[in-house]
């Protein structure tokens, strides 16, 4: 097994329970970690034998563009889509952070982290 990480994918999205969050949007970061077999690609040096980072980034940015009330919902969609579209991924872990959340305090970010394992 091997691990591929995409760190601090930045998006501007419209998630949140408040009506204003759906109108004005906010900055987000996403961190993604997947577990997959990297041995074949390490031997072959061929992109088709590994998980393409471009594909992973596309899934994250497309799912972040779909409004949700809860970050948990977005994270679940990202994890499920990766497992559905990339059969060689065994486990996926995603962290979604809302930067400067509107929670009435001086908070840099709020983060949720969820993982899914191929069944």
N, C-alpha and C positions, 0 to 999 in steps of 0.2 A: 504494500500500500504506500501511497504517497499523498502529499497534501499540496493543494494549490490555494493560494490566498489572493483575494483582491481587497486592497485596503483603502479606506476612505474614498469610496465612490461618492462624488458630490452631486446632489440633485436639488432642484427647486421644485417642490411638490405642494399639494393642497390637502394634506391629511389633517384630521382632527374632528372633534365633536362639535366645536363651535362654528356657527355659520360664517363668521369672519375668517376662520382658517381656510375655508373653502373658497373664499373670494380673494384674499390677499396672499396666501401661500406662505411658505417658510423654507429655510435651508435645512437640508438633511444630509447625513452621511450614512453610507452602508458599508459594512465589512462582511466579506463572504469567505468561508473556508469550506472546501470540498475535499473529501477523501476518495481517491481513485487509484487504480493500478497504473503506475508510471513506468513500469519496467519495459514494456514494449516500445514506448516512445523514446526512452533512454537509450535503447539499443538501436532503433531505426533512425532516429533523428528526423522523424516525419510528423508533420502537424496532424495528419489524419489519424495518427495512433495515440493522440492525447486529447484532453479536453481543451477546446479553443477558448482562450480568455475573452476574445471578442464576443463569442456566443454568451458566455456568462454575464458580461457587462451589459449586453443587449437585453437579456432577461431582466436584470435588475432595473435598468432604466425604463423599460416598458412597463413593468409592474409598479414602479414608483410613480409613473404618470397617471395611474388609475386611482382616483380618489377613494379613500377609505376613512372611516371614523377612527379606527384603532391601528396602531403600528403593528400589533400582533397579527392582524388580518393581512397586512402587506407582507410581513415576514413569512407567514404560512404560504401565501401565494407564490412567493419567490422560491421557497424550498420545494414546494410541490411541482412547480413548473420545471425546475432544474432536473428533478428526478424523472419527470415525464419525458423530457426532451433529450436527456443525455444518459443513455442506458449504462454507461460505464461508471457513473458516479454512485458510490455506495452510501455516502453520508454527506449531508450538507448542513452547515450552520451559518445563520445570517444574524447580524446585529443591525438594527435600524435606529438611528439617533436623530432626534429633532433638536436642532440647534436653537438656543435661546427660546425655550418653550414659554407660552403665555400662561404661567402658573402663579403669578403674583409674587415672585421672588427673584433673586439674582442667581439664576441657575444656568450654567453653560449649556447643558444638554440633558436630555432624558433618553435612555437607551433601553431597548428590549432585545433579547437574544433568544433565538429558537433554533432547534435542530430537528432534522428528520433523517431517518435511516431507511434505506430501501428494504422493503419487506419481501 
